[in-house]
Amino acid sequence: MSEPNRPGALPRWRALISSARVLVRRRRLLRWVAAAITALAAAWWTSTVVADAERQRAAWATTEDVWVLTRGLAAGEAIRDGDVRIATLPAAAVPPAAAPAPGVTAAGRRLRVDGHEGEILLGPRLAPAGASPTAARLPVGTLGLVIPADESQPLEPGDTVDLFGLLGGRLLEDRAPVVAVGERGATVAVDAGRTGEVIVALAEGGVVLALRP
């Protein structure tokens, strides 16, 4: 290595010292930038937590009126005046799908599914006004088709079945709910997009219902 007092060595030492100073300054600048970013992130996180806490506090401070079932109801059963009561709950405890009270008249409506005592009445669980007990049990997006059923295979409302075409044994619909049983057969809730296939299969040879556990 060249000594500092040799000709030409001094400029090189000065250049090295200058480069070192620049590197130190850059490192200090990077540290300052990193510190600033960390501080900004901490401030943002704190403000987010505080804002969320304020929203939660406001949600628990405000209340909403909802319908609550006073007894258990079977799917398709009509709601009577004494079957529901109005309950005032914190807004944070009210499900988004809760049927507003008294904005919705519950009496006379039917449930799509079984309801339990103390349960908040949810709008999607209410069948359209005027629906029959059988129609009320149909899930949204399905149509009820009557499928002839073998008497040796008794079915009940609430059962779940798979539908197979008699010719070829092709699966037409799986996990279809049985919503009613009559002399002509079982009324099965079939996806609206597949009802055409099932009707064709009924016309071509028939449909077999396979009971699921």
Number of C-alpha atoms within 10 A of each C-alpha: 4 11 10 13 8 8 9 11 14 14 11 12 14 12 12 12 12 12 12 12 12 12 12 12 12 12 12 12 12 12 12 12 12 12 12 12 12 12 12 12 12 12 12 12 12 12 12 12 12 12 12 12 12 12 13 13 12 14 15 14 12 12 16 15 19 23 26 22 20 17 13 13 18 16 23 23 20 21 19 12 11 10 17 21 18 16 16 15 15 15 17 17 11 18 12 11 12 17 23 19 18 11 10 12 14 24 14 14 22 27 27 23 19 13 19 15 13 15 14 22 24 17 17 14 21 21 24 15 13 12 17 15 20 19 20 25 29 24 20 14 10 17 18 22 17 19 21 18 19 12 9 6 9 11 21 13 16 15 16 20 21 18 22 20 21 16 13 9 11 12 14 17 19 16 15 21 23 26 27 22 19 12 8 10 17 23 23 28 27 26 17 12 10 13 18 12 13 21 15 13 20 17 10 12 12 17 25 22 24 14 16 12 6
